[in-house]
Amino acid sequence: MSGGGGAVGGVLGAGSSYQRFVHSALEQTRLRTALTPHPSQEKFNFIKPNDDTTVLKALSFSAPKIRLLRSLTVEKKNSVQVLDFAAFSEPEYDLPIFCANAFTTPAQSIVVLDLNPLYDITVDNDYKDKYYRNLMPLVQKYSELLPWGGKITSESLRFFSPIVIWTIFEPTENNHHVLYSALTDYYKVWLELTDEAIEENDRAKIVRNGEAQHRYLTWRNEKDPGYPLLKKLIGETQAKDLVSGFLFEGVNSLGSKSFLDYFPEYARDDGTVNKKRSMVGKSFEARPWDATGRFIGSDDAG
Ligand code: BLA
């Protein structure tokens, strides 16, 4: 049945390829380090979807150097397939955040795959050089098969690196094959960077890393595009818990600043957070970095 080659066959393939990626990523991780179940895993083992055709799987671990490695997959037969896989280092390291997000319907797959920088690489050249200079060939490898997905929430871009794969494609078997290869490549790079990372001893720098991660968690906890769907699938209470207690665990413990402290442009007159995802609008029609990783995008929203 999955050999049909049409869009539906592709979707069935997508779900199993996300599972396969999670399985292989964990295996690759275990070859290098010792994974311990994260406390959030037990809490979110039993999320109950509203309908029994939906299957959610939530796994989370920690390891030396790794504060949180977690994976959520959602499978609704012939309908949606979701992968949300991320890895966060301990604040003693300034490692990028591994971020793999894919949302697949019979019509399309929406994908973000990146080593999200801890610091804004449009201004922090040292950080950019430290982690991304040697990785630019990855862009070349995938930019043709997984082309830039077009305009994007402008605010999201500051969390992306010059090697980000942001793409929307038809969910064919072949496209998912390419995506699988990219997922594997990017995760391997993250594991290698983690292996090589040297512990920071400067207290001020550790605090700064922790706050940078907290800012990222705060952004995604509030504005993640997956939230409306999760809410539909598991209800508002469970969705909120899953987002803050599992997907972006640390948002309530790694720092004390609020969303509006970090992103004051979202403040409404009454002091609450504007529900819009973007204040600026969408922009960046084309990939805003050149082949060397230099930022060439202008914020051309509107
Ligand atoms: C769409 N998901 C998107 C888009 C982005 C992302 C950029 C395009 C729309 C936009 O420009 O906002 C992903 N955005 C990210 C990521 C970061 C970010 C990873 O800022 C990190 C900093 N997507 C998921 C999960 C679900 C999901 C778990 O990762 C569902 C459970 C759904 N993503 C989803 C849907 C859309 C989408 C339904 C299209 C609809 C929309 O744009 O709201």
Boltz pocket constraint, residues with backbone or C-beta under 6 A from the ligand:
constraints:
  - pocket:
      binder: B
      contacts: [[A, 74], [A, 82], [A, 83], [A, 84], [A, 99], [A, 101], [A, 102], [A, 103], [A, 110], [A, 112], [A, 116], [A, 151], [A, 152], [A, 153], [A, 155], [A, 156], [A, 157], [A, 159], [A, 160], [A, 220], [A, 223], [A, 225], [A, 226], [A, 227], [A, 229], [A, 230], [A, 277], [A, 282]]
      max_distance: 6.0
